[in-house]
Amino acid sequence: LFRHPHPALGARTWAQSLVDALIEAGALHEGGARILEIGGGTGALALGVTQALAARWPEARGRFTYSILDLSPALRRAQRERLADAPLPVAHIAGDVERTDLGQGAWDLILCNEMIGDLTGVRLAREEVEPLLAGHDPEGLPVRLGDVLRRHPAVLDLADLPDEFWINAGAISLLDHAAAALAPGGWLYFCEFGDEHRFPVISEHLDHPELSIHFGHLVKVARALGLEVRYEEVFDLLGASPGLDALATTRGQFAALRHAAARAGVTLDKRAWTREALAEALGPALPLRRLEGLRFGRLGERVMGLHPTDFKVLLARRPLD
């Protein structure tokens, strides 16, 4: 929703804001970095990040490398097309992150932007936990959940479990492997929707179901792995201004708006539309005053059917020693 420069981000894109935040945190510097993005989508974030790095440091091309690991052949094709003229070299790796060796100390920065909700989730009953800890894993999972829990026994408090619950088995396992794949002083960025204290729930996100993230579990695992951890809302990390008004609508309402706009010869993409930007995009072909039912509200509370405060960040660093 923020692929274009947006006033809530100080006229920056999401990728520019992320690069600025990572520089401020110390995760990026002009000396360069080996960057791995896991689950690159259509390549929009990769393009934005490489452009932001090249704009800030003219010598970036010789100092930064960018790689994308992705399972989907269709998305890898889209990434190659979008990144054909990227200002930094981009390598494309085919693979399922739940089955791919990320290497040991191979990366200075690992980015997982809104993808860990797609990884393996396991629904458990309370009485299944102790057998898991004893080594009796469910069959057919790409992640051996019992191994994960035995490595990190603090993840589940047996005295405080609901009768049934989901656990982010894939995300926890990825964190395990990503921590080992970081070079000393390297950073990882996990961004997804979830909460520090709430067990995962199924959400129909965009066009497919995803599992929210129990960030409290990830924080415990990251600290047990010896990582230095920051956990916060992504809007806070990026320095966004949540008080601006933006289009707050349902999927059906936006579909109707896009249809009306198309009939007027205007193509509307999905973005965090301010009233002014939407009026300019629709132009005289479809003045806002002719439209009923559009709702604008505080961007920090709802934008395009999403609640930005639901999206959190785990930012972690492997110490130099």
C-alpha positions in Angstrom: 0.0 0.0 0.0 3.0 2.3 0.3 5.0 1.5 -2.8 4.6 5.1 -4.0 5.9 8.1 -2.1 3.4 8.9 0.7 2.9 11.9 3.0 2.6 9.6 6.0 6.2 8.5 5.3 7.5 12.0 4.7 7.0 11.7 0.9 9.1 8.5 0.9 8.1 5.0 -0.2 7.9 2.0 2.1 11.3 0.7 0.8 13.0 4.1 1.3 11.6 4.4 4.8 12.8 0.9 5.6 16.3 1.6 4.3 16.4 4.8 6.4 15.3 2.9 9.5 17.8 0.1 9.0 20.6 2.7 8.5 19.5 4.4 11.7 19.6 1.1 13.6 23.0 0.3 12.3 21.9 -2.6 10.1 23.1 -0.9 6.8 26.1 1.3 6.2 28.1 2.4 3.2 30.6 -0.4 3.6 28.1 -2.7 2.0 26.1 -5.8 2.9 25.1 -9.2 1.5 21.3 -9.0 1.6 18.9 -11.9 1.4 15.2 -11.3 1.0 13.0 -14.4 1.6 9.7 -14.4 -0.3 10.2 -11.4 -2.6 6.6 -11.1 -3.9 6.6 -9.3 -7.2 10.0 -7.7 -6.5 8.6 -4.3 -5.5 10.5 -4.2 -2.2 13.7 -5.4 -3.7 13.5 -2.7 -6.4 12.8 0.0 -3.8 15.6 -1.1 -1.5 18.2 -1.3 -4.3 17.1 2.1 -5.6 17.3 3.7 -2.1 20.8 2.2 -1.5 22.1 3.4 -4.9 20.6 6.9 -4.4 22.3 7.2 -1.0 25.7 5.7 -1.8 26.9 6.0 -5.4 29.4 3.2 -4.8 26.7 0.8 -3.6 26.9 -1.3 -6.8 30.3 -2.7 -5.9 29.6 -3.1 -2.2 26.1 -4.5 -1.9 24.6 -7.8 -3.2 20.9 -8.6 -3.1 19.5 -12.1 -3.4 15.9 -13.3 -3.3 14.8 -16.8 -2.3 11.4 -17.7 -3.5 9.3 -20.8 -3.9 7.0 -19.6 -6.7 8.1 -19.8 -10.4 5.5 -17.2 -11.3 6.8 -14.7 -8.7 10.4 -15.4 -9.7 9.6 -14.5 -13.3 7.8 -11.3 -12.1 10.9 -10.4 -10.0 13.3 -10.9 -12.9 11.2 -8.7 -15.1 10.8 -5.9 -12.5 14.5 -6.1 -11.4 16.0 -6.3 -14.9 17.3 -2.7 -14.7 17.8 -2.6 -10.9 20.7 -0.4 -9.9 22.3 -3.2 -7.9 22.9 -6.8 -9.0 20.1 -9.2 -7.9 20.4 -13.0 -7.7 17.3 -15.2 -7.8 17.3 -18.4 -5.8 14.6 -21.1 -6.3 13.7 -22.9 -3.1 11.3 -23.5 -0.2 12.8 -21.7 2.8 11.4 -24.4 5.1 13.7 -26.9 3.2 16.6 -24.7 2.1 19.9 -24.4 3.8 20.6 -20.7 4.2 24.3 -21.2 4.9 26.4 -20.4 8.0 27.3 -16.8 8.5 26.5 -16.1 4.8 24.4 -12.9 5.1 24.7 -9.5 6.7 21.0 -8.7 6.4 18.0 -11.0 6.0 14.6 -9.5 5.1 11.3 -11.3 5.6 8.6 -8.7 4.8 5.1 -10.0 5.4 5.8 -13.6 4.4 6.3 -15.6 7.6 2.5 -15.8 8.0 2.5 -18.2 5.0 4.9 -20.7 6.7 3.8 -23.9 8.3 1.4 -23.5 11.2 0.4 -26.5 13.5 -2.8 -26.7 15.4 -2.3 -28.5 18.7 -4.3 -29.7 21.6 -2.8 -29.1 25.1 -2.5 -32.9 25.6 -0.3 -33.2 22.5 2.5 -31.0 23.7 4.2 -33.4 26.1 4.3 -36.2 23.5 5.8 -33.7 21.1 8.5 -32.9 23.6 9.2 -36.6 23.9 9.8 -36.8 20.1 6.4 -37.9 18.7 6.0 -35.4 15.8 3.0 -35.3 13.5 3.6 -36.9 10.1 3.9 -34.9 6.9 5.2 -31.6 8.3 8.3 -29.9 6.7 9.2 -28.7 10.1 9.9 -31.1 13.0 7.9 -29.3 15.6 9.1 -31.4 18.5 12.7 -30.6 17.6 11.9 -26.9 17.6 10.2 -27.0 21.0 13.0 -29.2 22.6 15.5 -26.6 21.4 13.4 -23.8 22.8 11.4 -25.1 25.8 10.6 -21.6 27.0 8.3 -21.0 23.9 5.3 -22.9 25.4 4.4 -22.5 29.1 2.6 -25.7 29.8 0.7 -24.2 32.7 -0.8 -21.4 30.5 -1.9 -23.1 27.3 -5.4 -23.0 25.9 -7.2 -26.3 25.2 -6.4 -25.8 21.5 -4.0 -23.4 19.8 -1.9 -22.7 16.7 1.9 -22.5 16.8 4.1 -20.8 14.2 6.3 -23.8 13.6 7.7 -22.6 10.3 8.4 -19.1 11.5 10.2 -20.3 14.6 12.2 -22.8 12.6 13.1 -20.1 10.1 14.3 -17.9 12.9 16.5 -20.7 14.1 18.1 -21.1 10.7 18.3 -17.4 9.9 20.2 -16.7 13.1 22.8 -19.2 12.1 23.0 -17.8 8.6 23.8 -14.3 9.9 27.4 -13.2 9.8 28.7 -11.7 13.1 27.1 -8.3 13.4 24.4 -9.3 10.9 20.7 -8.3 11.2 17.4 -9.9 10.4 14.0 -8.1 9.9 10.8 -10.1 10.3 7.6 -8.1 9.6 4.1 -9.6 9.7 0.7 -9.1 11.4 0.4 -10.5 14.9 0.8 -9.7 18.5 3.3 -10.3 21.3 0.8 -12.1 23.6 -1.9 -13.6 21.3 -1.7 -17.1 19.9 -1.9 -17.2 16.1 -5.3 -16.9 14.4 -6.3 -17.7 10.8 -6.9 -14.6 8.7 -8.2 -14.3 5.1 -5.5 -11.9 4.0 -5.7 -10.6 0.5 -6.6 -13.7 -1.6 -5.4 -16.5 0.7 -5.5 -17.6 4.3 -2.5 -16.7 6.5 -1.6 -17.3 10.2 -0.9 -14.4 12.4 2.3 -14.4 14.4 2.8 -14.9 18.1 5.7 -12.5 18.3 6.2 -13.3 22.0 7.4 -16.7 20.9 9.8 -15.3 18.3 11.2 -12.8 20.8 11.9 -15.7 23.3 13.6 -17.8 20.6 15.7 -14.9 19.3 17.0 -14.1 22.7 17.7 -17.8 23.4 19.7 -17.8 20.2 21.8 -15.0 21.6 20.4 -12.3 19.4 19.9 -8.6 20.4 16.2 -7.9 19.9 14.0 -5.0 19.1 10.2 -5.5 18.9 7.8 -2.8 17.8 5.0 -1.7 15.5 6.3 -1.3 12.0 4.8 2.2 11.7 6.9 3.2 14.7 10.1 1.7 13.2 9.5 3.5 9.9 8.6 6.8 11.6 5.2 7.0 9.9 2.6 9.7 10.7 -0.6 7.7 11.7 -2.8 10.8 12.1 -3.3 11.5 8.4 -6.6 10.5 6.7 -6.6 7.6 4.2 -9.2 5.6 2.4 -10.6 3.0 4.9 -12.8 0.6 3.0 -13.8 -3.0 2.5 -12.7 -5.2 -0.3 -16.1 -5.1 -1.9 -16.3 -1.3 -1.7 -12.9 -0.9 -3.3 -13.8 -3.4 -6.0 -16.9 -1.3 -6.8 -14.7 1.9 -6.8 -12.2 0.3 -9.2 -15.0 -0.8 -11.5 -16.5 2.7 -11.5 -13.1 4.2 -12.2 -12.4 1.8 -15.0 -15.7 2.8 -16.7 -14.5 6.4 -16.5 -11.1 5.4 -18.1 -9.1 5.5 -14.8 -7.0 2.6 -13.4 -6.8 2.5 -9.6 -4.2 0.3 -7.9 -4.3 -0.8 -4.3 -2.5 1.8 -2.2 -3.0 4.0 0.9 -5.1 6.6 -0.9 -5.3 10.0 0.7 -8.4 12.1 -0.2 -6.2 14.5 -2.2 -4.3 11.7 -4.1 -7.6 9.9 -4.9 -9.3 13.0 -6.2 -6.3 13.8 -8.4 -6.2 10.2 -9.8 -9.9 10.2 -10.6 -9.7 13.7 -12.0 -12.7 15.3 -13.8 -13.7 11.9 -15.2 -15.0 10.8 -11.8 -15.1 13.7 -9.2 -15.2 12.6 -5.6 -18.4 14.6 -5.0 -20.2 12.2 -7.3 -19.3 9.1 -5.2 -21.2 8.0 -2.1 -20.1 5.7 0.6 -16.4 6.4 0.6 -14.9 6.5 4.1 -11.7 8.2 5.1 -10.2 7.8 8.5 -7.0 7.9 10.5 -4.4 6.0 8.6 -3.0 4.5 11.9 -6.4 2.9 12.6 -7.5 1.5 9.2 -6.4 1.7 5.6 -7.8 -0.3 2.8 -9.4 -2.8 5.2 -6.1 -3.4 7.2 -5.2 -2.2 10.6 -1.6 -0.9 10.5 -1.1 -1.4 14.3 -1.5 -5.2 13.7 1.8 -5.3 11.8 4.8 -5.8 14.0 8.6 -6.0 13.5 11.2 -8.3 15.1 14.5 -6.6 14.4 17.4 -8.7 15.7 21.2 -8.5 15.5 23.8 -11.2 15.9 26.5 -9.9 18.2 30.0 -9.5 16.8 31.4 -12.0 19.3 
